[in-house]
Amino acid sequence: MNSSIKHWLYAGAVSLLITACDNRLNVVPTQDIEQGQALNTEQDVQITLIGAYDGLSDVNLYGGGIQYIGDLMGDNRDVLFGGTYATIDEIWRKTVTTSNTVTRDFWLDGYNAINRTNNVLSALTKVGETNRGNTEGQARFIRGALYFELVKAFGKSWNDGTPSANPGVPLVLTPTTSISDADYRARNTVAEVYAQVLDDLTKAESLLPETQSGVVDLRQKALRQPYWPVFTYSNRTMQPLVMPPTGLLRQGRIHWRPILQMCLTMRPTTRRLFSRLS
């Protein structure tokens, strides 16, 4: 009898161990999710939008890269770069090679963040009407800001040749879920990229509320700031697309003196996220 009990106890213990191991090895992943399950609810879309802001703050984008790349590219020997990083030295000397990892990461991380906004914009039907416009506005704001930075860095200036012919950067406006030959896209022209930037910022400005709270505190007055450098870099006369501070835009022309005065005298606040002369 004792021997039989021992056999049953042994068999039971083995069964429990096997069952436990089976459950342990079939845990639902927490670091990733199936593509078909990623954007099924409004919460999923909001989490993806937060991910777009995380991409925007990447060290190679607004986390620092965009600022120092712009400063080094725009330098006319007013600054002396004495560092040991060859990649940054190439940017400062205007001799960037195809193996430069700084420019590579700027490009890749920029399109990574843009793809996150495209995922958000593709799933707006999952968002309730109360939050849909706000969500779309934030995603368009991020995408428009990044395309502006990319075309500045990888395309010619508006007044350097013909914008409608000069190559800018590829415009990818739908989610990329896998890479195929179709994803090796040709570069859109500088004019086409600027048109998309202004379209995104215009729609974002019309969709965002005046104030909001939560993960991000983005205000229309902060949003309007990117228009100034867009107008500056496009170097053209155009009808105003937003209602800027009184006197800055009149009859489609930019009045530079009040703009410069305001930029030089205003104090930094949370409303001036993008109030810099790029």
N, C-alpha and C positions, 0 to 999 in steps of 0.2 A: 504493500500500500504506500509506504513512504517513497519507494522508488517511482511509483506511478505519479505521485504528487509532484516529485521533483521534475519529472519529465514535462508535466503540464505547466509548471511554473517556468521552466526553461523555454518552452515553446511560446508561452505568453510574453515573456520578456523579449524574445527575439522578434515577435510580431510587433510589439510596441516600438522597438528600435527601428524596424523597417518602415513602419508607418511614419514615425517621427522624421526619419531621414528623407522619406518621400515628400513630406510637407515642407521640410526645410529646403529641399532642392527645387521646389516649385513656387518659390515666393514671387509675387507679382513685382516686376522691376519698379523702383522708385526714381531712378535717374533718367529714364526715358519712357516713352509711351508710343503705342502704335499710331501710325500716321492717321488712320481712319478714326481714331478716338481722340485726337488732339484738340479739335475745335468743335466739340459737340454742344457745348453750353456757353452761356454768357460768361460764366466764371472762367472757362477755358480761354475765351477771347481776351478778357481783362488780364489774365496771367500772361498771355502772349504779348499784350501791349506793354506790360511791365518789363518783359524781356527785351522789347524794342528800346525802352529807355536805358536798360542795362547795356545794350549794344552801343547806344549813343554815347555813353560815358566811358567807353573802352579807352584804354591808354593810347591807342593809335588813332582815336578820333577826338571827341571833345574832352577826353581825359588828359590831353596834352599834345598828342601828335599833330593835330590840325594847326594848333597855335605855333609850335616851333617850326613845322615844315613851311608854313606861310611866311614866318619871319625870315627863315634862312633863304627861301626862294626869292623873297622880295628884297633881300639885302643887296645894296650897291656899294659894298666894301665899307659900310658904316660900322659893321660888326666884324670882329675877328674871331673865327671859331678856332679854338686851340685844343679841342678835345681829341681823343684817340679813336673815336668811332669812325671807321672809314665810310660807313653808310651815310652818316650825317654830314661828314665832310664832303661827300659827293654832292649832296643837296646844296650845301653852301657854295660849292664851286661851280654849280650848274653843270656837272658832268655825271649825271646819274646813269648807272649801268643797269642792264636787265636783271642782274643778280642782287640788286639793292633790296634788302629785306624790309627796310622802313617803308618805302613806297609800296612794296608788295602787301604788307600788312595793312596799310592805309586803305588800299583798294579792296582787299578781301574782307576786312572787318566792316568797311563801309557798305558793301553789298550784302554782307551777312545781316546787318541791322536793317537795311532796306527790305530784305526778304521777310524779316519778321513783321514789318509794317504791311507788306503785301499779304501775308497770312491773315493779319487782322482785318484788312479791308475786304478780303475774300469771304470772311465769315460774319459780316455785319448783320446778316439775317438772323443770326443766333442771339443778337443783342436786342433787348427790349427797346421800344420806342423812346423811353425816357432817357436812356443812356447812349442811344445809337449815334446821334449827331456828335456828341462829345467825344466818343470813342473814335469815330472817323476823323474828326478834326485833329485829334492828337496824333493819329497815325500819319495823316497827310503832312502835318507840321514837321514831323521827324524825317519823313521821306524827302520833302522839299528842301529842308536844311542840308541834308546829306548830299543830295544831287548838286546843290549849289557848291558845296565844298569840293566835291569830286571834279566838277567841270572846271573850277578855278585851277585845280592842281594839275589835271591831265589834259586840259584843252587850252587853246589859245585864248587870249583876251578878246573881248568883243570887238575892239577897234584894231586888232591885228589881223588884217586880211578881210575875208568875207565870212561872217558868222554862219551864213546859210550853206557854206561849203566846207568850212573848217571842221575837222572831226572833233567831237567832244567825248562823251562816254556813252556806253550802251544804256538805253532806257529799258529797265526790266520792271514791269508794272503788274505782273502776276506772280503768284508763288512759284518758287522753284523747289520741287520735291525730289527730283533726281536729275542727274546730269546726262545729257545726250548731245549728239551733234548739233541739234537745234539750239542748244543753249550757248553755243559759241557765236554770239551775236556780233554783228557789225556795230561800229560806233555811230551813234546818232550825231547830228551836227551840233555845233555850239548853240545855234539858234533854237533848235528843237529842245535841247536840254533846258535852256533858260525859259522857254515857253512852258515846259512841264513844271519847273520850279515855281513859276508865278501862278500856274493853275493850282498846284497843291496848296501854296500859301494862301491864295485867295479863298479857296474853298474851306481851308482850315479856319481862317479868320471869320468866315460867316457862320461856322458851325460851333465854335467854342464859346462857352459862356463867359461873361465878363470876369467872374471869379469862380473858383472851385477849390475844394479841399480834398485831401486824401493822400495817395501815394505821391502825386505830383501836384504842384501848385502853379499852374500855367495860366497866365492872364492874357487877354487880348492885347493889352498894351505892351507886354513883352513880345508877343507874337509879331506885332507890327514892326518891330525893330529890324528883322531880316530884310524887309523891303528896301531899306536904305542902301545896304551894300549891293543888293541885286540891281537896283537902279544905277548905282555907282559903277559896277563892273560892266553892265550892259552898255553904259555910255550912250544912251539914246533918249530921245524925247518920247514919252508915252503917257497915255492917260493914267491918272492915279487909280490904283485898284483897291485902295483902302482909304479910310478917312484918317489921315495922319494929323499930328498937331497943327493947329491953325497957322497958315503962312508958310509951311514947308513946301507944299506943292500947290502951284497955281497954274491953271490952264495947261496941265500936263507937263509943266517944266519944274525942275528942281531948283529951289533957291538954296544954294550951298552955304551962304553965310550963316543963316539961322541954324542949319543942321550942324555945322562945325562948332558954333557957339554953344549949342546945347550939349554936344558930345564932350566938349572940353570943360564945361562948368557943372554938369549934373553930377550928383553924388550917387555912388553905387548902391542899388537897392535890389530887392528880389524881383522888382518889375523890370530890371534892366539886364536880363539874362543874356541878351544878344545885342546890347547897345554898345558895340565896339566897332571901330573902324577896321574892317577886315583888310 
